[in-house]
Amino acid sequence: MPTDFAAARAFVAVATAGGFRDASAVTGISASSLSGAVKRLESQLGVRLLHRTTRSVVTTEAGAHLLEHLQSAMADVEAALERANRYRHEPAGKIRLNVPVNVARLVLPRILPGFVAAYPNIRVEVVAQHDFVDILAEGCDAGIRYDERLTKNMIAIPIGPARQRFATAASPAYLARYGRPEQPEDLLDHACLHGRLSGGAPAAWEFERAGAVVRIEPTGPISVDINAIDLAVSTAIDGCGIIHLFEDWLRPAFDSGSLEPVLEPFWQSFSGPFLYYHGREYVPAPLTAFIAYVQENRW
């Protein structure tokens, strides 16, 4: 039998108030509507719940037993609803982010420490995954991707750096042995250490020359999954070939001298990443707080 919650609530109101008129004053529901709801509940249960006289309304034994359990159950329901309501206002709970490896490496370290310090009651879970995914199907609240990988039904806001560049580099030992490329096409005669998408072909290397994009299909002795690109960096430092990667990723190696920039006039720049999520309404409070924080902390 389907549960008639409206009728159950009407019964609790009448039994607690001790009459239909008093219950009407408390609930704002007419006495006749409350009477009809209680009769409907009695009919569904097949038992009388209230003794009605012209002067009073008193619960039957069955009614008293039901009232006790309904009051307890409704208190639990109210508490559960209040807990859910707090998520709308209080920045507490969990955020699950789906991000590519480079964002986990280069962007989030400059955001998360300050965010968790400002919102100690929010927990952040990060899933590193390069391919564009349905964040809801993956159990995530939001994702971070670049503009060309976003779908139109998402809300997207910039996060992190406004502009980034790809850099090309090699170790001093490699350049001393094989020479320095002067044009992007020269890379075809060099050992290139390249990344590839999971299960796919090596990603092309892109450069800019006189406003045009130059695409190079790299070849070389080592190819690594994009999620293991640190291996390519390590082998480049060891003199195995030339690498092409986010400038910020290679910056520590540039600063230490273990890698040297090559082809710098042709390095391609592009827009920084975007935080994307579904819907403008009913955004959870933790995600709302994160959105506000990243909007205030771009660089």
ABEGO torsion letter per residue (X at the ends): XBBBAAAAAAAAAAAAAGEAAAAAAAAGBBAAAAAAAAAAAAAAAGBBABBBBAABBBBBAAAAAAAAAAAAAAAAAAAAAAAAAAAAABBBEBBBBBBBAAAAAAAAAAAAAAAAAABAABBBBBBBBABBBBAAAAGBABBBBBAAABBAABBBBBBEBABBBBBBBBBAAAAAAAEBBABAAAAAABBBBBBBBBGBBBBBBBBBBGGBBBBBBBBEABBBBAAAAAAAAAAAAAGAEBBBBBAAAAAAAAAAGABBBBGAAABBBBBBBBBBBBEABGBBAAAAAAAAAAAABBX
